[in-house]
Amino acid sequence: MKTVMGAALLVLCLLVGSGSVPGAGAAPEARAAVDTWLPKTGPVFNSPTGDRSARVAILGRVHEAIRHTPKGQTIRMASYNIDRRDTADLLIKAKARGVNVQIVVNANLIGPVEKLLQSRLGKDRYKSSFLVICKDACRNGSSTGNMHMKVYSFSQTGAAKGVIINSSANLGSGAVNGQWNDAFTVYGNTELFDTWVTIFRQLRLDRTVDPRRVRYSTETLGVYYQRPMHARETVTVTNTGDAPVDRLRAITCSTSAGYGVDRKTLIRINMYAWYGARGIRIAKEVAARKRAGCKVAVIGSVIADDVVKILRGAGILVKAADWDWGQKLSTSGDKMVFGPRCYSHLKYVTIDGTYKGRATRVVFTGSENWSAPALSSDEVTYEIHNASVLSAYNKRWRAMWDSPDATHSVKVKPTRRPCY
């Protein structure tokens, strides 16, 4: 009898454990599986001259994060343009499974993919999902500037919360097949994520906000958001109102043992657009650092002759990363222009040495070019104090500098296309 009762109890326990007893709940295989996937953090770079995995290195991070975003969470994206159908399909599927998908884009290059996304997500900026098109810079109501950020965020994806992928790459095919780009991923920083959500909510409203600049800052990470400068804003000798100039002026060329080269601060620049009066002003500051003893070298793409002349006049080595010159659609999307169709779209500076009075290894990267349009656009710059991050950016810089399929002598307009 005891044996029979014991066997019955054992069967009952097994049934309860398996969820097979009425009222005991769903079987484990019927429950939603816990997604333990985690996104890779830190920097990643694509290469348009590499194989498919090299070309989609950044896009792949974004796509994987979309795939792993669960029901009830929110995807927020700000991109100059989106023209990839595979990206759109993933976003549409995410909405279908209950994800809130919120997108802000610039008006210059609206094509079939963005129209498709808006038809599926809607355009009501107060709904849980939408695609909003800002005519000019979103955070100012005047008729200037662009929404130029490239930020892809996820309230949760996989097991990670508060994920931000900040990039120089838009969600377009050109960013994969014709541009060198970077992205930097961080998650789990609640204060930073909340700051970004505040900025995104301002972007989607498409109207002027104050203050112009919003800053998140710790000892190791700074994030700077901006919109066009008001005429009433004042500048000083030490605060010019132009962040790249102020940063360059904060560099000291003598540094501590173990930093820079021979105790001289090392500066590496990889800048897409560098031209005009603003470009000249920044070039003069870069030249001043060289004359003060810093070790400086530059890679540029849309870099003006007068900027190159200033840099070379100070003894700075300069190379260009612009290829396949010919007719192409302008960035404003309204005309055909003669220019490079394959180029470095990076916008970063590395400093290995003394910055703001202390020895450090810091990278500045984001969406801001060194030209006038950046002052009238929605932009973001990350300031990352981390030796391994600086090493990764300098490694990419060196790889491009040494490759005949990435950089060449300035004042040359190659018509061959090394990119895919």
C-alpha positions as CSV (number, residue, x, y, z in Angstrom):
1,M,0.0,0.0,0.0
2,K,2.8,2.4,0.9
3,T,4.5,1.4,-2.3
4,V,1.4,2.3,-4.3
5,M,0.9,5.5,-2.5
6,G,4.5,6.4,-2.8
7,A,4.4,5.7,-6.6
8,A,1.3,7.8,-6.9
9,L,2.9,10.7,-5.0
10,L,5.9,10.4,-7.3
11,V,3.8,10.6,-10.4
12,L,1.9,13.6,-9.0
13,C,5.1,15.4,-8.2
14,L,6.3,14.7,-11.7
15,L,3.1,15.9,-13.2
16,V,3.2,19.1,-11.1
17,G,6.8,19.6,-12.0
18,S,6.0,19.2,-15.7
19,G,3.0,21.5,-15.5
20,S,0.6,18.8,-16.7
21,V,-1.8,19.0,-13.8
22,P,-4.9,21.1,-14.5
23,G,-4.4,24.5,-12.9
24,A,-0.7,24.0,-12.4
25,G,0.2,26.6,-15.2
26,A,1.7,26.3,-18.6
27,A,4.4,23.8,-19.5
28,P,7.9,25.2,-19.5
29,E,8.2,24.8,-23.2
30,A,5.1,27.0,-23.6
31,R,6.4,29.8,-21.5
32,A,8.2,32.7,-23.1
33,A,12.0,31.9,-23.1
34,V,14.2,34.3,-21.2
35,D,16.4,36.2,-23.7
36,T,19.9,36.2,-22.3
37,W,21.5,37.9,-25.3
38,L,23.7,40.9,-24.6
39,P,24.9,43.5,-27.2
40,K,28.6,44.1,-27.6
41,T,29.7,47.3,-26.0
42,G,32.4,49.8,-26.9
43,P,33.6,50.7,-30.4
44,V,33.0,49.0,-33.7
45,F,34.1,50.0,-37.2
46,N,32.9,49.0,-40.7
47,S,35.0,48.9,-43.8
48,P,33.5,49.4,-47.3
49,T,36.6,47.7,-48.8
50,G,36.1,44.5,-46.8
51,D,33.9,41.5,-47.1
52,R,30.2,41.5,-46.2
53,S,30.8,41.0,-42.5
54,A,33.2,44.0,-42.5
55,R,30.8,46.2,-44.3
56,V,27.8,45.4,-42.1
57,A,29.7,45.5,-38.8
58,I,27.8,48.5,-37.5
59,L,24.5,47.7,-39.2
60,G,24.6,44.2,-37.8
61,R,24.8,45.6,-34.2
62,V,21.6,47.7,-34.9
63,H,19.8,44.8,-36.5
64,E,20.6,42.3,-33.8
65,A,19.4,44.8,-31.2
66,I,16.1,45.2,-33.1
67,R,15.6,41.5,-33.3
68,H,16.1,41.0,-29.5
69,T,13.8,43.9,-28.4
70,P,10.9,42.3,-26.6
71,K,7.2,43.3,-26.5
72,G,6.4,46.4,-24.5
73,Q,9.9,48.0,-24.9
74,T,10.7,51.0,-27.0
75,I,13.1,51.5,-29.9
76,R,14.1,55.2,-30.4
77,M,16.1,56.1,-33.5
78,A,17.4,59.4,-34.9
79,S,19.0,59.0,-38.3
80,Y,19.6,61.5,-41.2
81,N,18.1,58.9,-43.5
82,I,16.9,55.3,-43.6
83,D,16.9,53.6,-47.0
84,R,17.5,49.9,-46.3
85,R,14.5,47.7,-46.8
86,D,16.0,45.0,-44.5
87,T,16.1,47.5,-41.6
88,A,12.5,48.6,-42.3
89,D,11.3,45.0,-42.3
90,L,12.9,44.4,-38.9
91,L,11.3,47.5,-37.5
92,I,7.9,46.6,-38.9
93,K,8.2,43.1,-37.4
94,A,9.2,44.6,-34.1
95,K,6.0,46.8,-34.0
96,A,3.9,43.8,-35.0
97,R,5.1,41.9,-31.9
98,G,4.3,44.8,-29.6
99,V,7.4,46.9,-29.6
100,N,7.1,50.7,-29.6
101,V,9.0,51.9,-32.6
102,Q,9.8,55.7,-32.7
103,I,11.9,57.3,-35.4
104,V,13.0,60.8,-36.3
105,V,14.6,61.5,-39.6
106,N,15.8,64.6,-41.6
107,A,13.7,65.8,-44.6
108,N,16.4,65.9,-47.2
109,L,16.5,62.4,-48.5
110,I,13.0,61.0,-48.0
111,G,12.6,57.9,-50.1
112,P,10.4,54.8,-50.5
113,V,11.7,53.1,-47.3
114,E,10.9,56.0,-45.1
115,K,7.5,56.4,-46.7
116,L,6.8,52.7,-46.1
117,L,7.9,53.0,-42.4
118,Q,5.7,56.0,-41.9
119,S,2.7,54.3,-43.4
120,R,3.2,51.3,-41.0
121,L,4.3,53.3,-37.9
122,G,2.1,56.4,-38.4
123,K,3.2,60.0,-38.1
124,D,1.5,61.1,-34.9
125,R,4.4,62.0,-32.6
126,Y,2.3,61.5,-29.5
127,K,1.5,57.8,-30.3
128,S,3.6,54.9,-29.1
129,S,5.0,54.3,-32.6
130,F,5.7,56.9,-35.3
131,L,8.1,58.2,-37.9
132,V,8.5,62.0,-37.7
133,I,10.3,64.0,-40.5
134,C,12.0,67.2,-39.3
135,K,12.2,69.8,-42.1
136,D,15.3,71.3,-40.6
137,A,17.1,70.8,-37.2
138,C,14.4,69.3,-35.0
139,R,15.3,71.1,-31.8
140,N,14.9,74.6,-33.3
141,G,12.0,75.9,-35.1
142,S,13.9,78.1,-37.6
143,S,14.5,77.2,-41.2
144,T,18.2,76.1,-40.8
145,G,20.2,73.0,-40.1
146,N,19.5,69.3,-40.2
147,M,18.6,66.5,-37.9
148,H,22.1,65.1,-38.2
149,M,22.4,62.6,-35.2
150,K,22.8,58.9,-35.7
151,V,21.6,57.4,-32.5
152,Y,19.9,54.0,-32.1
153,S,18.5,53.2,-28.7
154,F,16.6,50.4,-27.0
155,S,14.9,50.6,-23.6
156,Q,15.7,46.9,-23.5
157,T,17.1,44.4,-25.9
158,G,17.9,40.9,-24.8
159,A,19.0,41.1,-21.2
160,A,20.4,44.6,-21.5
161,K,18.5,47.7,-20.5
162,G,19.1,51.3,-21.6
163,V,21.1,50.5,-24.8
164,I,22.5,53.4,-26.9
165,I,24.4,52.9,-30.1
166,N,25.9,56.2,-31.1
167,S,27.3,56.3,-34.6
168,S,28.7,58.3,-37.5
169,A,26.6,55.9,-39.8
170,N,23.1,56.6,-40.9
171,L,20.8,53.6,-41.6
172,G,21.5,53.7,-45.4
173,S,23.1,51.5,-47.9
174,G,25.8,54.2,-48.6
175,A,26.9,53.9,-45.0
176,V,27.6,50.2,-45.5
177,N,29.0,50.1,-49.1
178,G,30.6,53.5,-49.6
179,Q,31.7,54.8,-46.2
180,W,34.1,54.2,-43.4
181,N,32.1,54.7,-40.1
182,D,32.2,54.0,-36.4
183,A,29.7,53.2,-33.6
184,F,30.0,53.2,-29.8
185,T,27.7,51.1,-27.7
186,V,26.9,51.6,-24.0
187,Y,24.1,50.2,-21.8
188,G,23.1,50.1,-18.2
189,N,23.7,53.8,-17.5
190,T,20.3,55.0,-16.4
191,E,21.2,58.7,-16.1
192,L,22.7,58.8,-19.6
193,F,19.8,56.9,-21.1
194,D,17.3,59.2,-19.4
195,T,19.2,62.2,-20.8
196,W,19.0,60.8,-24.3
197,V,15.2,60.1,-23.9
198,T,14.8,63.7,-23.0
199,I,16.7,64.8,-26.1
200,F,14.7,62.4,-28.3
201,R,11.4,63.8,-27.0
202,Q,12.6,67.2,-27.9
203,L,13.6,66.0,-31.4
204,R,10.2,64.5,-32.1
205,L,8.3,67.7,-31.2
206,D,10.3,69.6,-33.9
207,R,10.4,73.0,-32.2
208,T,12.9,75.3,-30.5
209,V,14.0,74.3,-27.0
210,D,16.4,75.8,-24.4
211,P,19.1,75.3,-23.4
212,R,21.1,74.9,-26.6
213,R,23.5,72.4,-25.2
214,V,22.7,69.5,-23.0
215,R,25.5,67.7,-21.4
216,Y,25.9,64.4,-19.5
217,S,29.3,64.0,-17.9
218,T,31.3,61.7,-15.6
219,E,35.1,61.2,-15.1
220,T,35.2,58.7,-18.0
221,L,32.3,59.6,-20.3
222,G,30.9,62.9,-21.6
223,V,28.0,63.3,-24.0
224,Y,27.2,66.6,-25.6
225,Y,24.0,67.4,-27.5
226,Q,23.5,70.7,-29.3
227,R,21.3,72.7,-31.6
228,P,21.8,76.0,-33.4
229,M,23.4,78.9,-31.5
230,H,21.2,81.8,-30.5
231,A,22.4,85.3,-31.4
232,R,22.2,86.3,-27.7
233,E,24.7,83.6,-26.6
234,T,28.0,85.1,-25.7
235,V,31.5,83.7,-26.0
236,T,34.8,84.4,-24.2
237,V,38.5,83.8,-25.0
238,T,38.4,80.5,-23.2
239,N,34.9,79.5,-24.3
240,T,34.4,80.3,-28.0
241,G,31.0,78.7,-28.3
242,D,32.6,76.3,-30.9
243,A,33.3,73.0,-29.0
244,P,36.1,71.7,-31.3
245,V,38.0,74.9,-30.9
246,D,37.6,74.9,-27.1
247,R,38.7,71.2,-27.0
248,L,41.8,71.9,-29.1
249,R,42.7,74.9,-26.8
250,A,42.5,72.6,-23.8
251,I,45.3,70.4,-25.1
252,T,48.8,70.8,-23.7
253,C,51.6,69.4,-25.8
254,S,54.0,68.4,-23.0
255,T,52.7,65.3,-21.2
256,S,53.6,62.7,-18.6
257,A,55.8,59.7,-19.0
258,G,53.9,56.8,-20.6
259,Y,51.6,59.1,-22.6
260,G,51.9,60.4,-26.1
261,V,55.3,60.0,-27.9
262,D,58.5,61.2,-26.2
263,R,56.3,63.0,-23.6
264,K,54.6,64.9,-26.4
265,T,50.8,64.7,-26.8
266,L,49.7,62.7,-29.8
267,I,46.7,63.9,-31.8
268,R,45.0,61.9,-34.5
269,I,42.2,63.3,-36.6
270,N,39.8,61.5,-39.0
271,M,37.3,64.1,-40.2
272,Y,34.7,63.9,-43.0
273,A,33.8,67.5,-43.8
274,W,36.3,70.2,-43.0
275,Y,35.9,73.5,-44.9
276,G,34.7,77.1,-44.9
277,A,35.4,79.9,-42.4
278,R,34.7,77.5,-39.5
279,G,37.0,74.9,-41.0
280,I,39.8,77.5,-41.3
281,R,39.3,78.6,-37.7
282,I,39.6,75.0,-36.5
283,A,42.6,74.3,-38.8
284,K,44.4,77.2,-37.3
285,E,43.9,75.7,-33.8
286,V,45.2,72.3,-35.0
287,A,48.2,74.0,-36.5
288,A,48.8,75.9,-33.3
289,R,49.0,72.6,-31.4
290,K,51.6,71.3,-33.8
291,R,53.7,74.4,-33.4
292,A,53.5,74.0,-29.7
293,G,55.1,70.6,-30.0
294,C,52.2,68.1,-30.3
295,K,52.5,65.2,-32.7
296,V,49.6,65.7,-35.2
297,A,48.4,63.9,-38.3
298,V,45.2,64.1,-40.2
299,I,42.9,62.1,-42.5
300,G,40.1,64.1,-44.2
301,S,37.5,63.5,-46.9
302,V,35.7,66.7,-47.8
303,I,38.7,68.8,-46.7
304,A,39.2,72.2,-48.4
305,D,42.5,73.2,-50.0
306,D,42.9,76.2,-47.7
307,V,42.5,73.9,-44.7
308,V,45.2,71.6,-46.1
309,K,47.4,74.6,-46.7
310,I,47.2,75.7,-43.1
311,L,47.9,72.2,-41.8
312,R,50.8,71.6,-44.1
313,G,52.2,75.0,-43.3
314,A,52.5,73.9,-39.7
315,G,54.3,70.6,-40.8
316,I,51.2,68.4,-40.3
317,L,51.0,65.3,-42.5
318,V,47.6,65.0,-44.2
319,K,46.0,62.3,-46.3
320,A,42.6,62.1,-48.0
321,A,40.0,59.3,-47.9
322,D,37.8,60.2,-50.8
323,W,37.3,57.9,-53.9
324,D,35.2,57.3,-57.0
325,W,34.7,61.0,-57.9
326,G,31.8,61.6,-60.2
327,Q,28.2,62.8,-60.3
328,K,26.2,62.0,-57.1
329,L,23.2,63.3,-55.2
330,S,24.0,66.2,-52.9
331,T,23.4,65.7,-49.1
332,S,20.6,68.2,-49.4
333,G,19.0,65.7,-51.8
334,D,18.0,68.5,-54.3
335,K,20.7,68.4,-57.0
336,M,23.5,66.4,-58.6
337,V,27.0,67.4,-57.7
338,F,30.5,66.3,-58.5
339,G,32.1,64.6,-55.6
340,P,33.4,61.4,-54.0
341,R,30.9,58.4,-53.8
342,C,33.2,56.4,-51.6
343,Y,34.8,58.1,-48.6
344,S,35.5,58.2,-44.9
345,H,32.4,59.5,-43.0
346,L,34.2,59.4,-39.6
347,K,34.3,62.4,-37.4
348,Y,36.7,61.7,-34.5
349,V,39.8,63.0,-32.7
350,T,42.0,61.0,-30.4
351,I,44.3,62.6,-27.8
352,D,47.0,60.7,-26.0
353,G,48.5,63.2,-23.7
354,T,47.5,66.2,-21.6
355,Y,44.0,67.4,-21.9
356,K,42.5,70.0,-19.5
357,G,45.6,69.8,-17.3
358,R,45.8,66.1,-16.8
359,A,47.3,63.1,-18.6
360,T,44.7,61.0,-20.3
361,R,43.7,59.0,-23.3
362,V,40.5,60.4,-24.8
363,V,38.4,60.0,-28.0
364,F,35.9,62.5,-29.3
365,T,33.5,61.0,-31.8
366,G,30.0,61.4,-33.0
367,S,28.0,63.2,-35.8
368,E,29.6,66.7,-35.9
369,N,31.7,67.8,-38.9
370,W,34.1,70.7,-38.9
371,S,32.1,72.9,-41.1
372,A,29.4,75.6,-40.7
373,P,26.4,73.3,-41.2
374,A,27.2,71.5,-38.0
375,L,26.6,74.7,-36.0
376,S,23.0,74.8,-37.2
377,S,22.1,71.1,-36.8
378,D,21.2,68.6,-34.2
379,E,24.5,66.9,-33.3
380,V,26.0,64.7,-30.6
381,T,29.6,64.1,-29.5
382,Y,30.9,61.5,-27.1
383,E,34.0,62.1,-25.0
384,I,35.4,58.8,-24.0
385,H,38.3,58.5,-21.5
386,N,39.5,55.0,-21.9
387,A,42.9,53.6,-23.0
388,S,41.5,50.5,-24.9
389,V,38.9,52.7,-26.7
390,L,41.6,55.1,-27.8
391,S,43.8,52.2,-28.9
392,A,40.9,50.9,-31.1
393,Y,40.4,54.2,-32.7
394,N,44.1,54.8,-33.3
395,K,44.3,51.3,-34.8
396,R,41.6,52.1,-37.2
397,W,43.3,55.4,-38.1
398,R,46.6,53.7,-38.7
399,A,45.0,50.9,-40.8
400,M,43.4,53.6,-43.0
401,W,46.6,55.7,-43.2
402,D,48.6,52.7,-44.3
403,S,46.1,51.3,-46.8
404,P,46.4,52.5,-50.5
405,D,42.7,51.6,-50.8
406,A,41.6,53.9,-47.9
407,T,43.8,57.0,-48.1
408,H,45.9,58.8,-50.8
409,S,47.7,62.1,-51.3
410,V,45.5,65.2,-51.0
411,K,44.5,67.2,-54.1
412,V,43.9,64.0,-56.0
413,K,40.4,63.0,-57.2
414,P,40.5,59.3,-57.8
415,T,37.8,58.0,-60.2
416,R,38.4,54.3,-59.4
417,R,36.2,52.8,-56.7
418,P,37.8,50.6,-54.0
419,C,34.6,50.2,-52.2
420,Y,31.9,47.7,-53.0
